[in-house]
Amino acid sequence: MTGPTYQGVRRRTPRELRALHVRSRLGALRDRGRYDAMRHFVLFVGYARSGHTVLASILDAHADAIVANELDAVGFLDAGFGRAQLLHMIAVNARETAASGNEWTGYDYAVPGGWQGRVRTPLLMGDKKAGVTTRRLSADPTLLGRLRGEMAVPLRIVHVVRNPFDHVVARARQHQDAPMSAALDALFGLYDGVETVRRHALEGEWLDVRSEDLIAAPAVTLRTVLGFVGLAPDDAFVTSAEGIVMKTESRRRDDHEWTAGERIAIDERIARHDFLTGYASDA
């Protein structure tokens, strides 16, 4: 799909950012008062290929939510974009994502009967750009406080994680079969970044979601997430939304012949993060 008008700060030239700044200010003026009902702002932190996209798409399909796909809201905040601009950009991004079919990396994330691209009452707004958001916030945790102040509503931070043994294989293959050691270092660097962000989160702002739980018990997991972000877990919506969740776990760990050294290295690093407790190569 062609990217939405507002998507990504990286690789933007200063001139392009200035143009987006002017464009979003004009859009924000047209949108004045449209998003005053917002009660929570949601961010995703974590890693690619973990299940963030399906959760963010489901939230965006709720009648009372608008969630952008890959906007990089924190990056635009750091570049000097204000609240009204960011909310306008989120809405445009979500509309354009829906108009292009809600496809991303080859998957269809449209929820049948959902409100993608439109909204009844915008009680929740936010952005899904997990990996980049993690890097930005861990490098400069003050951005989290700036975001709270700018949005002036409670933040909700969703962290989706999957089995590290699956994830490290997926990362290695994503990067043209990179050495397992390099994929391992990159992944656990992000885990360390997540820990940094979590230390700066306020009580009630943070939710860990395991990808395996979403697959095994989608309705239960979705109700938990919806409650966390302040959205009504309507039965019909949950039933429709769980239909786009994968039916079986992708066990990438079975595709790699693990050496004893690799298993030990990953197990040692897993032990440093409580949100990884219970994961193993043979689980």
C-alpha positions, 0 to 999 in steps of 0.5 A: 500500500502507498503510505499515508500522507502523515507517516514517519519522521525519519528520512524527511528533509527539513523542508519536508518537515516544514511543509508537513508542519504548515499542512497539519496546522491548517488541518488542525484549524479545520478540525478545531473541537473535533477531538475534544471528547478524547479521554485516553491516548494510546502508544505501542512499544516493543518490536516488529513482528510481535502482534502490535499491528493486529491490536492497533488495527482492532482498536482503530476499528472500534467506533470510539477510537482512532489509531494511526498506523506507523505515524511516529507521533513521538517523532513528530512531537520531538520535531515540534508538532503540537497536540492539535496537529498530532491529532489531525495527523492521526485521523488523516493517517487512519482514514488513508490507511482504511481507504487503502484497504487496511493491508500492511506487510502482506496481511489484511487487518480490516475488521468486518463491520468495523469503523476503520476510517471513521469514528462515532466519538473519539474517546481514544486516539493514538499511534502504532509505531512500536520499535521506533517509539521504543528507541525514541523514548528510551533514548530520551525518556523526557519525551514521555512527560512531554507527550503527557503534557501535550495530550492532557489526558492519561496515556495508555502504553501497550507492550506486545511481546512474543517468545524471544526464540521465535522473535530472534529467528524472525529478525535474522530472516528479516535481515537476509539471514543475519548472524544469530548473534547480531539478531540476538543483540538487536532484539535484547537491545530493544528489550532493554529499551522497553525496560527504560520506558517502563521505568518512566511510565506512571502507575496504570499507564502500562499493559503487557500483552503476550502474542501467544495469549492473543492467539490462544484466547483472543476474546479474553485478551481483547477485552483486557486491552479494550478495558485498559484503554477505556473502550467498551468491550461490546460483544459483537465487536469482540466477536468480529475483531477476534476473527482477524487474529491468527489462529495458530502460533508461528513457531519460528523457533522450530526452523532453527537448529539451536546450539547449546551456546545460543540457548544459554545466551538467550536463557541468560538474557530472558532472566533479566526481564520479568515480562519474558518469564516462562519463555523457552526454546522448547515451550 
